[in-house]
Amino acid sequence: MPLNKLFEAKKSNILSVYFTAGFPMLEDTIIIAKHLEDAGADIIEIGIPFSDPIADGPVIQESNNIALANGMTVKKLLAQVVEIRKEVSIPIILMGYINPVLQYGIERFCKEASTAGVNGLILPDMPMDEYQKTFRSLFDKHGLSNTFLISPTTSDARIKRIDDATTSFIYAVSSSSTTGAKSGFADEQLAYFAKLKAMNLKNPFLVGFGISNHQSFSKVCEYGAGAIVGSAFITILKNSKDLKTDIQLFVKSIVQ
Amino acid sequence: MKFEVDEFGYYGQFGGAFIPEMLYPNVEELRENYLNIIYTKSFQEDFHYLLKDYVGRPTPLYFASRLSERYNAKIYLKREDLCHTGAHKINNTIGQILLAKRLGKKKIIAETGAGQHGVATATVCALMGMECMVYMGKHDMERQRPNVERMRILGTKVIPALSGSMTLKDATNEAMRHWINNPTDTHYIIGSVVGPHPYPDIVARFQSVISEEIKKQLIEKEGNPFPDYVIACVGGGSNAAGAFYHYLNDEHVNLIGVEAAGKGIDSGDSAATTALGKPGVLHGSKTILMQTEDGQVVEPYSISAGLDYPGIGPMHAHLFDVGRVQFMSATDDEAMNAGIELSRTEGIIPAIETAHAVAMLGKMEFAKDDVVVINLSGRGDKDLETYIKWGKY
């Protein structure tokens, strides 16, 4: 399902779940994606592992290292997405740092990702100007949407520019931080969510970073279209002996 | 100046600012303000006063007569090793702390490899009464113990980087993560000509005092400012950037950058980035990078903690790309031998990083009147343990 269709059909309580490709085991990517759809996730966000993930906290760093040690590559991931698409119909987003994508070749990557059934990309270290200059035409050509991040320190003018350059949704980072579970939101974070809501952006926004349970999920859903959960899910995967059951319990515990 | 950074933060195809949005306001604040601040009269006065009375500049350009005789050329050593704290690194930290103060920042973070930049940062923070945290790879902390203790004596908190190979690359990752988590009151003093624009330009400008002085000193000694060769070691490339800066447009001056070949370029244990790397993005800029086919950054190796970085600054990547700078390399053994040789012929024990530049003397052919300047970027005190372990003296 294209992302836009999802956002037309569902205006709130959207749950996007992030996990690292090739973690905990190389072939788990496929089964985790399938279980996530079965459990009721709305979007699957698959991380392309990178050796130097500077925007990520310890939990996702570790999952990246393990995935790389397992032998995960961009090529293998794209082949796994082909398998996933045989059974999974919800939107799939690939999230990763720009260097592995550059080495694979931007055009080749966009083409093969699109063919495999990827709907969108999040490349946190790709600046907006670079996107407009070099990447946008390729993304557009292959029907891939691009999602930019914004943070509490992003100026209103820049949020508007990002909104203009966006074709699916905006990823609102909840605090000035790297990824990872935190407890509760401070008043200034809530004020920032409220500001975003009041800006009436043309794209919906999902809140990520620090969303780990039903309480934080439902709180941010008062403001945005939904939330992205990452580190908390990685921790579940890391300790899981029964992926199917644990993934179902996890998704239930978030959306309830 | 055609080798300068352009208005978009690029040196040819290299550079830019590939940073997560969380860092955008910090980097943008710097980009908008750095040139205005640096070129105010009061900044220049403070900067030059501290360089003179605190750092001890100008550093001598010393004619190495015994070395000159041996290699049949006129060899000069630019004595950055005589700077306060023992290396050129402090030229940049003095500049950046003055910049941080004018931006109203309260806290300083930095990364360090060999510990020279960490010590230089800890020093200026003590001088200015600012809180300082330095990230250092755990492995580097072990092999550069004295510098860790120097930072602690100066009141800096040294935080071990435990990810990856636990060296400079990982310390840089951790410092960037810290900055993401503390965006408003903290300035990140990057120690080399790496990172997102405008960092490479900021660091190069502060280090450019090296070549500014060499030009003046050569007029005095040789009657003209142009040597035939300037030789400097390159990890990230800050001392080389400083030594080359004012010669970039004087294309008759041969500029030689020396990378660490480690156990040999093809040994699998090397840090010779231009020989082994390809264009890629790390730590916020597009540059030449040692990486796998799949775009994962390769862990570099060198006996010197200051050179085992998998990339080089984007300015150097461009200078390499267009052929303005010739890149060579020295192995661990060649560098160590050169370090001992310089100690015995001139009574100067160089930092092992610097010894890589000295090692080029044995690999190059000079004409008798050639004027050769080696940037003696740091002194060897911090490396005594490595010299002792190596043992061949």
Interface residues (C-beta under 8 A of the other chain):
Chain A: F50 S51 D52 I54 A55 D56 G57 Q61 N65 L68 T73 V74 K75 Y97 I98 N99 P100 V101 L102 Q103 Y104 P124 D125 M126 P127 D129 E130 F148 L149 I150 S151 T153 T154 S155 R158 V173 S176 S177 T178
Chain B: F8 G16 A17 F18 I19 P20 E21 M22 Y24 P25 S163 G164 K169 N173 M176 R177 I180 N181 N182 P183 T184 K278 P279 G280 V281 L282 H283 G284 L289 Q291 E293 D294 G295 Q296 V297
